[in-house]
Amino acid sequence: VNKIVYKGKPGVRKMLYESKIAHGNFNVVLTTYEYIMKDKNLLSKIKWNYVIIDEGHRMKNHHCKLTGIFSQYYSSRHRLLLTGTP
């Protein structure tokens, strides 16, 4: 499995996007919700097959920033929320 861990300083993340993500050279991209929000201009260009979100309990609130960004900017065929919160 070709995976990318999308983290680091802004320049490093931009290089990862330009060299691998933009060209579809991956099976899995692992990152944090902070980078999903910070780098939405890059990451939302991809038509994702699956988006898996840990700490999905944060998205219970339809007015939270993460929910708004996902709804407005990201496109995916499937979304899976992971949470330990009942």
Backbone as a ProteinNet text record, in pm:
[ID]
protein_1_A
[PRIMARY]
VNKIVYKGKPGVRKMLYESKIAHGNFNVVLTTYEYIMKDKNLLSKIKWNYVIIDEGHRMKNHHCKLTGIFSQYYSSRHRLLLTGTP
[TERTIARY]
85.1	0	89.7	63.3	137.6	65.9	126.7	62.8	148.6	82.9	148.4	104.1	198.4	165.5	180.3	67.6	62.1	77.4	200	227.5	351.5	382.2	502.6	469.4	573.6	558.4	486.2	428.5	351.9	427	554.8	631.1	644.5	660.4	670.4	538	428.8	296.4	267	303.9	280.6	361	484.9	567.3	505.5	454	387.1	265.9	190	72.8	114.5	209.5	249.6	318.9	397.7	474.6	397.6	302.2	234.9	83.2	25.6	-119.3	-187.4	-140	-203.5	-200.2	-103.7	-89.4	-152.1	-211.9	-277.5	-181.1	-60	40.6	29	-89.7	-110.4	-234.3	-240	-361.4	-427.2	-343.2	-392	-316.6	-391.4	-331.4	-378.3	-284	-313.7	-274.9	-371.6	-344.6	-436.5	-434.4	-516.1	-627.3	-726.8	-835.5	-787.5	-679.9	-626.6	-576.2	-506.5	-455.6	-568	-672.2	-789.2	-846	-846.9	-899.8	-797.9	-671.9	-569.3	-538.4	-538	-494.9	-610.8	-727.4	-845	-830.3	-754.4	-737.2	-662.6	-575.8	-504.6	-580.5	-611.1	-667.2	-808.4	-882.3	-1020.1	-1025.4	-912.9	-909.7	-923.5	-895.1	-900	-1043.2	-1087.9	-1217	-1188.2	-1201.6	-1164.3	-1262.4	-1211.1	-1297.3	-1352.7	-1265.7	-1304.7	-1240.5	-1315.2	-1261.8	-1301.7	-1202	-1226.4	-1181.6	-1273.2	-1245.8	-1249	-1135	-1130	-1182.9	-1223.3	-1286.2	-1412.3	-1486.1	-1607.9	-1713.4	-1703.5	-1798.9	-1797.2	-1684.7	-1677.1	-1777	-1812.6	-1900.3	-2048.5	-2079.3	-2219	-2279.4	-2196.7	-2239.8	-2232.9	-2347.4	-2352.1	-2300	-2276.2	-2226.5	-2076.4	-2009.5	-1865.9	-1790.8	-1674.2	-1595.1	-1559.2	-1521	-1483.3	-1599.2	-1718.6	-1836.1	-1861.9	-1853.6	-1876.2	-1774.9	-1648.7	-1544.6	-1564.1	-1592.3	-1614.8	-1734.4	-1840.7	-1961.5	-1942	-1870	-1854.5	-1743.6	-1632.3	-1513.9	-1480.7	-1509	-1460.5	-1566.5	-1518.2	-1604.5	-1549.3	-1635.7	-1593.3	-1712	-1679.7	-1785.4	-1837.4	-1747.5	-1782.7	-1716.1	-1786.2	-1728.1	-1759	-1658.4	-1672.6	-1623.7	-1708.1	-1670.8	-1637	-1519.8	-1476.7	-1487.1	-1544	-1553.4	-1566.7	-1517.5	-1537	-1645.8	-1701.1	-1804.8	-1941.6	-2018.8	-2153.5	-2251.6
-117.2	0	123.5	212	337.5	441.3	475.7	571.6	696	804.7	933.1	982.4	1024.1	1090	1239.4	1306.4	1447.4	1530.4	1573.5	1654.2	1737.6	1823.6	1905.9	2052.3	2126.6	2270.5	2292.8	2410.4	2436.2	2401.9	2433.5	2402.9	2253.4	2177.3	2031.5	1973.1	2021.4	1972.3	2007.9	2126	2165.8	2077.5	2044.7	1956.9	1816.8	1765.1	1634.8	1638.2	1745.1	1756.9	1758.1	1843.8	1859.3	1735.4	1666.5	1553.1	1422.3	1405.5	1276.1	1283.8	1368.6	1369.9	1420.1	1528.3	1586.1	1490.4	1399.7	1305.2	1169.4	1156.3	1030.8	918	949.5	847.3	796.7	752.1	707.2	618.8	539.1	465.7	525.7	573.6	626.4	754.8	856.2	977.9	988.4	999	1010.4	1150	1219.9	1355.3	1387.8	1510.8	1553.7	1646.6	1664.5	1754.6	1898.2	1932.4	2068.5	2095	1997.2	2015.2	2010.7	1936.3	1935.7	2077.4	2147.9	2283.7	2383.1	2372.3	2467.9	2457.9	2336.8	2314.3	2278.8	2329.1	2296.3	2338.1	2443.7	2488.4	2385.9	2307.3	2201.5	2069.8	2025.6	1891.8	1876.8	1984.1	1973.3	1962.9	1977.1	1960.3	1814.7	1723.4	1580.3	1531.2	1448.3	1379.5	1249.5	1253.6	1141.6	1027.1	905	787.4	765.9	766	752.5	863.6	915.7	1005.6	943.3	915.1	857.5	960.3	998.5	1104.8	1047.8	1055.8	1019.3	1137.5	1112.4	1214.3	1267.5	1175.9	1211.5	1276.7	1258	1323	1474	1526.5	1671.3	1715.7	1624	1661.4	1647.7	1607.6	1604.8	1744.9	1842.2	1981	2028.3	2046.9	2086.5	2227.8	2301.5	2438.3	2448.9	2334.6	2342.8	2368	2425	2465.6	2346.5	2232.7	2114.4	2064.3	2059.6	2016.5	2110.5	2239.4	2337.3	2326.2	2307.6	2296.2	2170	2057.6	1934.1	1947.2	2003.2	2015.8	2108.3	2214.9	2316.5	2285.4	2226.9	2216.6	2075.5	1972.6	1838.6	1752.7	1671.2	1577.1	1436.5	1344.9	1206.1	1113.9	994.3	895.2	842	823.5	765.4	843.2	853.9	915	824.7	804.5	721.7	802.8	814.7	885.8	784	800.2	715.4	796.3	735.8	805.8	707.2	743	662.8	721.9	833.3	902.2	845.3	800.5	744.2	851.9
0	0	0	-91.6	-101	-15.1	99.3	189.3	203	236.4	258.4	395.2	475.5	601.4	574.7	568.9	532.6	658.7	686.5	805.3	779.6	872.3	861.8	841.9	814.7	790.8	658	637.4	514.8	385.6	378.1	257.2	232.2	338.5	327.4	280.2	337.7	297.9	152.8	110.1	-29.1	-123.6	-86	-167.4	-176.7	-64.2	-66.2	-158.8	-149.6	-236.7	-383.2	-417.5	-557.7	-613.5	-531.6	-582.5	-581.7	-490.9	-480.3	-484.5	-404.1	-390.8	-517.4	-574.3	-693.1	-811.5	-812.9	-924.3	-894.5	-778.2	-743.3	-713.6	-668.9	-640.2	-496.7	-456.2	-318.9	-312.4	-208.5	-174.9	-50.8	40	166.6	199.5	243.3	297.4	441.9	532.2	673.7	719.9	779.7	828.1	944.8	989.8	1102.7	1054.5	1140.6	1102.5	1093	1165.1	1153.9	1011.9	952.9	817.4	714.4	743.6	655.6	645.7	757.2	757.9	702.2	744.8	701.9	553.6	499.8	361.7	268.8	301.7	221	74.6	48.5	-90.5	-174.3	-112.1	-184.8	-179.3	-58.4	-40.5	-95.3	-102	-152.6	-304.8	-372.5	-517.9	-559	-465.7	-493.1	-476.4	-567.3	-553.6	-479.2	-348.3	-262.8	-277.2	-273.3	-273	-131.8	-32.5	107.1	188.6	284.9	386.9	519.4	602	734.2	836.5	923.4	1019.6	1159.9	1228.4	1368.9	1448.9	1569.8	1653.3	1586.4	1525.5	1453.2	1540	1672.4	1762.6	1747.3	1698.1	1675.9	1569.6	1479.5	1369.3	1404.4	1528.4	1571.3	1565.5	1594.1	1589.8	1444.5	1382.5	1241.5	1216.7	1323.3	1309.7	1335.9	1361.4	1387.6	1256.7	1270.2	1153.6	1064.7	1124	1046.9	960.7	1017.2	941.2	824.7	848.9	743	631.2	665.7	563.5	480.7	547	471.1	378.3	428.3	346.5	227.5	247.6	143.8	44	89.7	4.8	-44.7	32.6	1.4	-66.1	-158.4	-227.8	-207.1	-166.3	-149.2	-176	-222.3	-244.2	-112.1	-15	113.5	225.7	339	458.5	575.6	658.6	777.5	896.9	998.8	1119.8	1227.9	1289.1	1399.1	1526.5	1630.5	1758	1870.2	1984.6	2104.5	2191.7	2148.9	2225.3	2188.5	2285.8	2254.1	2211.2
[MASK]
++++++++++++++++++++++++++++++++++++++++++++++++++++++++++++++++++++++++++++++++++++++

